[in-house]
Amino acid sequence: MGLIPMILKEKYLLPLGVLCLAFALLIDRFMPVDWPTDFLVGVLSGMSVALNIAGIYKAGKKI
């Protein structure tokens, strides 16, 4: 089983979204301000939004 099918499983979407957001906030708070850190924070924040929306959508379809 590869990494992408594991991520797309319903039970991993919300926890991964929350972890991406937590890492983005920690990096933004404690790393020096430079373009690579801003890029990484942007990527992690975008992944967090996408994973959380997908997780909430799939959880709502299950009800």
ZAKOLVO-153574 format. One record per residue: residue in one letter; chain; x, y, z of N, C-alpha, C, O, CB in turn. Coordinates in nm, 3 decimals, decimal comma. Glycine has a CB too. Layout:
<a A <X Y Z> <X Y Z> <X Y Z> <X Y Z> <X Y Z>>,
...
This chain:
<m A <0,085 -0,118 0,000> <0,000 0,000 0,000> <0,089 0,123 0,000> <0,179 0,137 0,083> <-0,097 0,000 0,123>>,
<g A <0,063 0,213 -0,093> <0,144 0,332 -0,107> <0,101 0,443 -0,012> <0,004 0,429 0,062> <0,139 0,381 -0,247>>,
<l A <0,173 0,552 -0,017> <0,147 0,664 0,072> <0,019 0,739 0,034> <-0,059 0,775 0,122> <0,265 0,760 0,071>>,
<i A <-0,003 0,762 -0,094> <-0,121 0,838 -0,137> <-0,252 0,766 -0,105> <-0,343 0,830 -0,052> <-0,113 0,865 -0,288>>,
<p A <-0,266 0,636 -0,133> <-0,392 0,569 -0,093> <-0,413 0,569 0,058> <-0,527 0,573 0,104> <-0,393 0,425 -0,144>>,
<m A <-0,303 0,565 0,136> <-0,318 0,569 0,280> <-0,370 0,706 0,325> <-0,455 0,713 0,414> <-0,184 0,537 0,348>>,
<i A <-0,320 0,814 0,264> <-0,363 0,949 0,301> <-0,509 0,970 0,265> <-0,582 1,037 0,338> <-0,276 1,054 0,231>>,
<l A <-0,553 0,912 0,154> <-0,689 0,933 0,108> <-0,791 0,852 0,186> <-0,912 0,866 0,164> <-0,700 0,900 -0,037>>,
<k A <-0,745 0,767 0,277> <-0,841 0,695 0,362> <-0,910 0,796 0,453> <-0,849 0,892 0,500> <-0,771 0,584 0,445>>,
<e A <-1,032 0,771 0,476> <-1,118 0,866 0,548> <-1,068 0,898 0,689> <-1,077 1,012 0,734> <-1,258 0,812 0,556>>,
<k A <-1,016 0,799 0,757> <-0,978 0,822 0,897> <-0,850 0,902 0,913> <-0,821 0,948 1,024> <-0,964 0,691 0,967>>,
<y A <-0,771 0,920 0,807> <-0,646 0,994 0,817> <-0,657 1,138 0,768> <-0,562 1,215 0,787> <-0,539 0,923 0,740>>,
<l A <-0,766 1,178 0,707> <-0,775 1,312 0,647> <-0,770 1,422 0,752> <-0,687 1,512 0,742> <-0,903 1,324 0,565>>,
<l A <-0,856 1,416 0,850> <-0,860 1,523 0,951> <-0,734 1,528 1,038> <-0,683 1,637 1,061> <-0,981 1,504 1,039>>,
<p A <-0,682 1,416 1,087> <-0,558 1,425 1,166> <-0,440 1,480 1,086> <-0,359 1,556 1,140> <-0,523 1,290 1,221>>,
<l A <-0,428 1,443 0,959> <-0,320 1,497 0,878> <-0,339 1,646 0,851> <-0,242 1,721 0,847> <-0,310 1,422 0,746>>,
<g A <-0,462 1,688 0,833> <-0,491 1,829 0,815> <-0,452 1,911 0,938> <-0,396 2,019 0,927> <-0,638 1,850 0,783>>,
<v A <-0,484 1,857 1,054> <-0,450 1,926 1,179> <-0,298 1,929 1,199> <-0,244 2,030 1,243> <-0,520 1,858 1,299>>,
<l A <-0,230 1,820 1,167> <-0,084 1,818 1,180> <-0,018 1,917 1,084> <0,078 1,984 1,122> <-0,031 1,678 1,154>>,
<c A <-0,068 1,926 0,963> <-0,013 2,024 0,867> <-0,030 2,165 0,919> <0,061 2,247 0,909> <-0,081 2,010 0,730>>,
<l A <-0,147 2,194 0,976> <-0,171 2,327 1,030> <-0,081 2,354 1,151> <-0,027 2,464 1,165> <-0,319 2,342 1,070>>,
<a A <-0,064 2,255 1,237> <0,022 2,273 1,355> <0,168 2,297 1,313> <0,233 2,386 1,368> <0,013 2,149 1,446>>,
<f A <0,218 2,220 1,217> <0,355 2,242 1,171> <0,370 2,378 1,104> <0,472 2,444 1,121> <0,396 2,131 1,074>>,
<a A <0,270 2,420 1,029> <0,276 2,551 0,964> <0,282 2,662 1,068> <0,359 2,757 1,054> <0,155 2,570 0,871>>,
<l A <0,201 2,651 1,172> <0,202 2,753 1,277> <0,333 2,754 1,354> <0,385 2,860 1,386> <0,086 2,730 1,372>>,
<l A <0,386 2,636 1,383> <0,513 2,629 1,455> <0,628 2,684 1,372> <0,713 2,757 1,423> <0,543 2,485 1,494>>,
<i A <0,631 2,651 1,245> <0,736 2,703 1,158> <0,724 2,854 1,145> <0,824 2,926 1,149> <0,729 2,637 1,019>>,
<d A <0,602 2,903 1,129> <0,580 3,047 1,115> <0,621 3,121 1,241> <0,670 3,234 1,234> <0,434 3,075 1,082>>,
<r A <0,601 3,061 1,355> <0,629 3,127 1,483> <0,776 3,123 1,520> <0,829 3,222 1,570> <0,547 3,065 1,593>>,
<f A <0,844 3,011 1,497> <0,977 2,991 1,553> <1,092 2,991 1,454> <1,207 2,992 1,495> <0,979 2,866 1,627>>,
<m A <1,064 2,990 1,325> <1,172 2,992 1,226> <1,193 3,136 1,179> <1,101 3,218 1,184> <1,138 2,900 1,104>>,
<p A <1,315 3,167 1,134> <1,339 3,303 1,084> <1,260 3,331 0,957> <1,234 3,241 0,878> <1,488 3,325 1,057>>,
<v A <1,221 3,456 0,940> <1,140 3,494 0,824> <1,230 3,502 0,701> <1,323 3,582 0,696> <1,068 3,630 0,849>>,
<d A <1,200 3,420 0,605> <1,273 3,416 0,478> <1,179 3,351 0,376> <1,076 3,295 0,414> <1,409 3,336 0,491>>,
<w A <1,213 3,358 0,251> <1,120 3,306 0,149> <1,102 3,155 0,156> <0,991 3,109 0,128> <1,169 3,344 0,012>>,
<p A <1,204 3,074 0,191> <1,174 2,929 0,199> <1,076 2,894 0,311> <0,990 2,807 0,295> <1,304 2,850 0,221>>,
<t A <1,088 2,963 0,424> <0,994 2,932 0,533> <0,854 2,981 0,498> <0,755 2,915 0,531> <1,042 2,996 0,664>>,
<d A <0,844 3,096 0,431> <0,712 3,143 0,388> <0,650 3,046 0,288> <0,529 3,020 0,293> <0,723 3,283 0,325>>,
<f A <0,732 2,992 0,197> <0,682 2,894 0,100> <0,634 2,768 0,172> <0,527 2,716 0,140> <0,791 2,859 -0,002>>,
<l A <0,712 2,719 0,267> <0,675 2,597 0,339> <0,548 2,618 0,421> <0,462 2,530 0,427> <0,790 2,553 0,431>>,
<v A <0,535 2,734 0,484> <0,414 2,765 0,559> <0,293 2,770 0,466> <0,185 2,721 0,501> <0,429 2,899 0,635>>,
<g A <0,311 2,827 0,347> <0,202 2,832 0,250> <0,160 2,695 0,201> <0,041 2,666 0,190> <0,242 2,917 0,133>>,
<v A <0,258 2,611 0,173> <0,227 2,475 0,127> <0,155 2,396 0,236> <0,055 2,330 0,209> <0,355 2,402 0,085>>,
<l A <0,205 2,403 0,358> <0,143 2,329 0,468> <0,003 2,382 0,499> <-0,088 2,305 0,530> <0,230 2,335 0,593>>,
<s A <-0,015 2,513 0,492> <-0,148 2,570 0,517> <-0,246 2,527 0,409> <-0,361 2,494 0,438> <-0,140 2,725 0,524>>,
<g A <-0,202 2,528 0,284> <-0,288 2,485 0,174> <-0,325 2,338 0,186> <-0,440 2,301 0,162> <-0,220 2,510 0,042>>,
<m A <-0,228 2,254 0,222> <-0,258 2,112 0,242> <-0,356 2,094 0,357> <-0,445 2,009 0,350> <-0,130 2,032 0,269>>,
<s A <-0,340 2,173 0,462> <-0,430 2,164 0,576> <-0,573 2,196 0,536> <-0,666 2,125 0,573> <-0,384 2,258 0,687>>,
<v A <-0,591 2,303 0,460> <-0,725 2,341 0,417> <-0,786 2,230 0,331> <-0,901 2,191 0,352> <-0,721 2,475 0,337>>,
<a A <-0,710 2,180 0,235> <-0,762 2,077 0,145> <-0,796 1,948 0,220> <-0,902 1,890 0,198> <-0,660 2,047 0,035>>,
<l A <-0,707 1,904 0,308> <-0,732 1,780 0,382> <-0,849 1,794 0,478> <-0,929 1,702 0,492> <-0,607 1,739 0,458>>,
<n A <-0,860 1,909 0,545> <-0,970 1,927 0,639> <-1,105 1,937 0,568> <-1,203 1,880 0,615> <-0,948 2,052 0,724>>,
<i A <-1,110 2,006 0,456> <-1,236 2,014 0,382> <-1,276 1,876 0,330> <-1,393 1,838 0,339> <-1,223 2,113 0,264>>,
<a A <-1,180 1,801 0,277> <-1,211 1,666 0,228> <-1,255 1,575 0,342> <-1,348 1,496 0,326> <-1,088 1,605 0,157>>,
<g A <-1,190 1,586 0,457> <-1,227 1,503 0,571> <-1,365 1,534 0,623> <-1,441 1,443 0,656> <-1,128 1,519 0,682>>,
<i A <-1,400 1,662 0,630> <-1,533 1,702 0,676> <-1,638 1,658 0,574> <-1,746 1,613 0,613> <-1,541 1,856 0,700>>,
<y A <-1,608 1,671 0,446> <-1,703 1,630 0,342> <-1,728 1,479 0,348> <-1,843 1,435 0,343> <-1,650 1,670 0,203>>,
<k A <-1,621 1,400 0,359> <-1,639 1,255 0,364> <-1,707 1,211 0,492> <-1,784 1,115 0,491> <-1,506 1,184 0,350>>,
<a A <-1,680 1,279 0,603> <-1,746 1,244 0,729> <-1,895 1,278 0,722> <-1,978 1,207 0,778> <-1,680 1,318 0,848>>,
<g A <-1,929 1,386 0,653> <-2,070 1,424 0,640> <-2,146 1,331 0,548> <-2,265 1,307 0,569> <-2,082 1,567 0,589>>,
<k A <-2,079 1,277 0,445> <-2,145 1,184 0,354> <-2,177 1,052 0,424> <-2,271 0,982 0,387> <-2,058 1,158 0,231>>,
<k A <-2,098 1,018 0,524> <-2,114 0,890 0,592> <-2,237 0,888 0,681> <-2,291 0,781 0,709> <-1,992 0,858 0,674>>,
<i A <-2,281 1,003 0,726> <-2,395 1,009 0,819> <-2,525 0,976 0,750> <-2,631 0,976 0,812> <-2,406 1,148 0,883>>,
